[in-house]
């Protein structure tokens, strides 16, 4: 199910800040050659992540699920001068594409790309996170949330993607494995009294979770 009307999406793109040149090139490459190019954050969501990051000016950002690097490249735009962005990708092929585009960014030295199992890698990272973007395997969302919230500072923000899961969570009966996992995650977040949260209807849905 397409969550955003094509005309509304085109209008949003027209009146949002344009994609940087690297982002437009990465988007084009991903859409032409990757069979799952729909996983790309894309223009409007990318500018949304960039603006959030620029408002927060975080010192430490964690991204779980790099894919081909579009969202990380947007998030790093607001990173503090001495900050670090750690992004984790489980697949070497996607990580190779991401690294190629990261190398084009002026603050590429602030990006640390980790390849492997996110649950194992997160345990080895020591920063207290200011901003976390979660866009990985949906069946792992609840476990990632529990793990990451321990090291998210008070006033820190976790943003999770695909919380509508292509509209499947809106159906009277939720049958798919990933949709059921997202529904369980949404319920976990809603019942967490230690946070403030809001769902925004950008692309496939984002939930912004502020730690009290």
C-alpha positions in Angstrom: 0.0 0.0 0.0 1.3 3.4 -1.0 1.0 5.5 2.2 1.6 8.9 0.6 -0.3 10.1 -2.5 2.1 10.6 -5.4 1.0 14.1 -6.0 1.5 15.0 -2.4 5.0 13.5 -2.4 5.9 15.4 -5.6 4.6 18.6 -4.0 6.6 18.0 -0.9 9.8 17.4 -2.9 9.2 20.6 -4.9 8.9 22.8 -1.9 11.5 21.1 0.3 15.2 21.9 0.1 16.8 20.1 -2.9 18.8 17.0 -2.5 22.6 17.5 -2.3 24.4 16.3 -5.5 25.8 13.2 -3.7 22.3 12.3 -2.5 20.8 12.6 -5.9 23.5 10.4 -7.4 23.2 7.8 -4.7 19.4 7.7 -5.1 19.8 7.3 -8.9 22.3 4.4 -8.5 20.2 2.7 -5.9 17.0 2.9 -7.8 18.6 1.7 -11.0 20.5 -1.3 -9.7 19.1 -2.4 -6.3 16.1 -4.8 -6.3 15.0 -3.3 -2.9 15.5 0.3 -3.8 12.2 1.1 -2.0 14.2 0.9 1.2 16.0 4.1 0.4 15.0 7.0 2.6 14.7 9.4 -0.3 14.4 13.1 -0.8 11.7 14.3 1.7 12.6 11.8 4.5 16.3 12.6 4.0 15.7 16.3 4.3 13.6 15.6 7.4 16.4 13.7 9.0 18.9 16.4 8.1 16.8 19.2 9.7 16.3 17.2 12.9 20.0 16.6 13.1 20.8 20.3 12.4 18.3 21.3 15.2 19.9 18.9 17.7 23.5 19.3 16.6 24.2 15.9 18.2 27.7 14.8 19.2 27.0 11.1 18.9 24.6 9.5 16.3 23.8 5.8 15.9 22.2 4.4 12.8 21.1 0.8 12.8 20.6 -0.2 9.1 22.9 1.8 6.7 21.5 0.3 3.4 23.4 2.3 0.7 24.1 5.3 3.0 21.5 7.9 2.1 20.1 8.4 5.6 23.5 8.5 7.2 24.7 11.1 4.8 21.7 13.2 5.7 22.1 12.7 9.5 25.7 13.7 9.4 24.9 17.1 8.1 23.9 18.3 11.6 26.7 16.5 13.5 28.7 18.5 16.0 32.3 19.4 14.7 33.9 16.9 17.0 31.1 14.4 16.8 30.8 10.8 15.5 28.2 9.0 13.5 28.3 5.2 13.8 26.2 3.3 11.2 25.8 -0.4 11.1 25.1 -2.5 8.0 24.8 -6.3 7.9 25.5 -6.7 4.2 28.9 -6.1 2.6 27.5 -5.2 -0.8 25.4 -2.3 0.5 28.2 -1.2 2.8 30.5 -0.9 -0.2 28.1 1.4 -1.9 27.7 3.5 1.2 31.4 3.8 1.8 31.8 5.1 -1.8 29.4 8.0 -1.2 30.6 8.7 2.4 34.0 9.3 0.9 32.5 12.2 -1.1 31.3 14.0 2.0 33.3 16.9 3.6 32.9 15.3 7.1 33.6 11.7 6.0 36.2 11.4 8.8 33.3 11.6 11.3 31.5 8.6 9.9 32.3 5.1 11.2 30.8 2.3 9.2 30.5 -1.0 10.9 29.7 -4.2 8.9 28.1 -7.2 10.7 25.5 -8.1 13.2 24.1 -5.0 14.8 23.2 -6.6 18.1 26.8 -7.7 18.5 28.3 -4.4 17.3 26.2 -2.2 19.5 27.5 -3.9 22.6 31.1 -2.8 21.6 30.2 0.9 21.1 30.7 3.2 24.1 29.1 6.6 23.4 26.1 7.9 25.0 23.8 8.6 22.1 22.1 11.9 21.3 20.3 10.7 18.2 19.5 7.2 17.0 17.9 6.2 13.6 16.5 2.7 13.5 15.8 1.2 10.1 17.0 -2.4 10.2 15.3 -5.8 10.2 11.8 -5.3 11.6 11.8 -8.5 13.7 14.7 -7.0 15.7 13.1 -3.6 16.4 12.0 -4.5 20.0 15.4 -5.9 20.9 17.2 -2.9 19.3 15.0 -0.5 21.2 15.6 -2.1 24.6 19.3 -2.2 24.0 19.7 1.3 22.6 17.5 3.1 25.1 19.9 2.2 27.9 22.6 4.4 26.2 20.4 7.1 24.9 20.8 10.3 27.0 17.9 12.0 28.6 16.5 14.4 26.0 17.9 12.2 23.3 15.8 11.2 20.3 15.3 7.8 18.7 13.6 7.8 15.3 12.3 4.5 13.9 11.3 4.0 10.3 8.6 1.9 8.6 6.2 1.9 11.5 3.2 1.5 9.1 5.1 -1.3 7.2 3.6 -0.5 3.8 0.1 -0.1 5.4 0.0 -3.7 6.7 -0.4 -2.6 10.3 -3.6 -0.7 9.3 -5.4 -3.9 8.2 -8.1 -5.5 10.4 -5.9 -8.6 10.7 -2.1 -8.3 10.7 -0.7 -11.5 9.2 2.8 -10.9 7.9 5.8 -11.6 10.1 7.4 -8.2 9.7 4.1 -6.3 10.1 3.4 -8.2 13.4 6.9 -7.3 14.6 6.3 -3.6 13.8 2.9 -3.8 15.5 4.5 -5.2 18.6 7.2 -2.5 18.5 4.6 0.3 18.2 2.7 -1.1 21.2 6.0 -1.3 23.2 6.8 2.3 22.4 3.3 3.5 23.2 3.4 1.8 26.6 6.9 3.1 27.5 6.2 5.8 30.2 9.8 6.9 30.1 9.4 8.6 26.7 7.3 11.1 24.8 6.5 9.9 21.3 4.8 11.1 18.1 4.1 9.3 14.8 4.6 11.4 11.7 3.2 10.3 8.3 6.3 10.8 6.3 6.8 8.1 3.6 6.2 4.7 5.4 5.8 6.4 8.8 8.3 7.5 11.4 8.0 7.5 15.1 10.0 10.1 17.1 10.7 8.9 20.6 12.1 11.5 23.1 13.7 10.1 26.3 12.5 11.9 29.4 
